[in-house]
Amino acid sequence: MSTEGDALRCSKSRYALLFVPGETMIYYEPVEEARLSTTDISLVLNPEDPRDFSFLSRIERGSQMIVAYTFKAAVCHVAQSELVEKQGRSQSNLKFEIERSDFSPSIQMGFSSTGSDELAELRTRRLLLNENPAAESSDINAITRELFLGGMDTLIRVERSPFPETFHQFKSDPRRFLEVAWILAVMQLLLSACVAEIEQLELTLRGHFLDVRFVGRRKRKYQNAPPYEIRVEGTCPLTTEASG
């Protein structure tokens, strides 16, 4: 996290994102220690909100959870869960075994004259910049296009950017907002198959505007060709006043 004048910049997050499929609440927990491999994730968490201990204490071995940290996201099951008191602080020690970390559909389809990579790029711009958010329509072509654009056969769909709602929730703490928005974007970029790999994600908060710089790559389609690269640079308005 860095500061430039009145702007705050974030290119990583100290938070891990924990989400139980089927529930609506997403939890963001500061990480004291982490170990990540291709098969498992171990986290030592220091919750900022005492209410989070109610959630953490309910986590049971074998339960399924989506976990995102740094530039990675995975569907996991809980291998170990314990709450520990250490030097007057309460910590949560969690170990997850990874069930799935590749979220690219086995068959990637385009729509009309727009290929699957171009649709993924449009989806990425929607997610990061709130460009062309989903809208109600009775036109069959628009409805079909939205099915492809939001994400076909993906774990989650993208209908709009999560940034304005996240800003509304955390605007009293701009630094926390940036780090929460960062890891939430990582999770959604990967689970919606916008990209398979994130190289750069930089968020800069300027009042009610969020400047975004992003570089990511899609899953390689052909061995003799490089993967499709998506680059996004622009600004996402965080309030309706900023949008106007």
N, C-alpha and C positions, 0 to 999 in steps of 0.2 A: 504494500500500500504506500503510495507516495502522494505528496501534495504539491500542486502548482497553482499559486495564487489562491483563488477561491475554488479551484477544481480539485477533486480527489480521484486518483487513478488506482485501479486494481487489476493485477494480472495473475493473481492466484487467490486461493481462499484457505483460511485456517479451519473452515467448517467441513464436516462430513454431512452429507444428506442421507437421511434414513426415511424410507417410505414403505409402508405396508400395503401391498396391493389390495384394492377393495375399500380402503379407508380414504378419507379426504385430507387428513392432517399430514403435513410434511414436517419433519423435525430437522433442525440444523444444530449440530453439536460441535463445539470446539474440540480439536484433536490435540492431545498432548504427545501422543506417540502412535506411530503407524508402521505396519509391515504389510507390504503388498507383494503378491506373487501372481503367477498365471492361474493358480488353483485356489488361493485363499486370501483373505483380508483380515488383519488383526488391528483393532483400534482401541486406544485408551482415551476415553472421552471425559471432559470436564464440563458438565452442563452449566450454562449461565443462568437458566431459569429453574428454580427448584421444582416447578410443576413438571419439568421434563422427567424427573425421577419416577413419576407415576407411570409414564410410558416405558421408560427403560426397565423398570422393575417387572413389567408385564411381558417382556420379551422372553420367549421360551425356546429352548433347544428344539431344533427341527422346523421352526416357523420360517416362512419365506419372507424375504425383504429385498427391496431395491436399495442398493448402497452406491453412493457416488462420492469420490474423493480425488483430489487433484484433477487430472484429465481423464479419469477412468469412471466407468459406471458398470454395474453388474447386477444381475438377479442372483440372489444368494439364498442359502438356508443357514440358520444360526447353528453353529457348532458348539459355541460356548458363550454363556452370558452370566456375568457376576457383577455385583455392586461392591465397591471396596471403600473403606474409610482410610485415608492416607494423610497424615499430618494435618488433621482437622478438616480435610476436604473430602468430599464424596466423589468417587470416580466410577465409571462404568467400563468394564473390560469386556469387549466383544470379539469373538472370532467367527468369521463367515467363510463358508465353503462356496466357491463360485459355481453356479449352475449354468449361467449363460452370460457371455460378455460380447458376443457378436450379434448385433441387432439388424443387420442388413437382410432384407427379404431374400429368399432363395431365388425368386423370379422378380426382376424389377421391370416394370412396364411403364411406357410413356402414354401420353394421351394426345390424340390428334397429331399435330406437328411438333409437340413438345416432348422431348425424350426424358427418360427417368432421371438423368443427371441434371437436366435443366429444371425439372420439377423439384428436385431436392434443393437446388440453389434458390428457387423461389420460396420454398418452405423455410430455408435458412434465413432469408431476408425478412420473411414474415415474423419468424421467431425473434430475431435480433433487433429489427427495426420497426416492427409492427406494420410492415407494408402489406396492403391488400388483405386485411383480416377477413375471416369468413363472414359472410352475410346471408341472410335468408333470401331465397329465390325460388320462384316457381318454374324457372326455365330449366328444362331437362339437361341442356348442354352445360349450363352453369353448375347445376347440381353434380353432374358427372365429373366435370373438371375439378370441383372442390373435393370429391372423393379421392382423386389422384393426388391433388396438391397437398391436402392435409396429411397424407400418408396412407398408402395402401399396404395392408398386411404388416403394419408396424405396431410396436408395442404401445405407443401412444400417438395421438394425432395432434397436430399443431393447428389451432384455429386463430390464434393471435399471440402477440408477445406476452410473456409473463411479467415483463418489467414494470408496466404501470401499476398493476395490482400489488406487486411486491413492494414498490415504492410507497404506495398508500399504507401498507402494513408497517413498514420499517423506516419511514421518512424522518422520524424523530432521532434516529441514529444513523446518519449517512454512511459511516464506515461499515456498520453491520449490514446495511442495505446492499452495499456494493459486493461484499463477500458472499452474502446469501444469494444475490442475483447471479453472481458468477458461477457458483456451484449448481444452482438450479438450471442455468443455461447449459452447462456441461451435460447434466442428466438428460435434458430434453433434446439437445442436439444429437446425442447418441441413441437414445431410445426411440426417437422418431426417424432414425436412419437418414438424417440430413447428411451426416458424415460418419465414417467408421473410425476416424482418428482426428484428434484436435492438436494442431501445432501451436496456435496462438489464440488467446482470447483476452482482450484488454478492454476494460470498461472505465470510462472517465465520466464522473458526475459533475455537471455544471448546472447548478440550480435545479430546474425541472426538466433538464435534458440529459440524456445518457449517450455519450459518444462511444461507438463500438468499432473495434478493429478485430477481425477474425480471419484465421486461416485454418482450413481443415481439408481432409481428403476423404473421398468416397472409397468404398471397397473396390479393389482392383478387379476389373472384368476380364482382362486378357493378359496373359503372361508376358506378351511382347509389347505391351503398351503401359505407360504410367497411369496410376489412378487419377480420376478426375479431381481437380483441385477447386475448392470454393474459397473465394476471398470476398469478404464483406467489409466495407468501411462506410460509416454513416452515423446518423443521429436518430435516436428513438425518443420522441416526446413522452414524458412521464405523466402528464396531466392533460385534461381536456383543454385547459387554457393554453398550455404549451403547444398542443396540436393545432389550435386556431392561430 
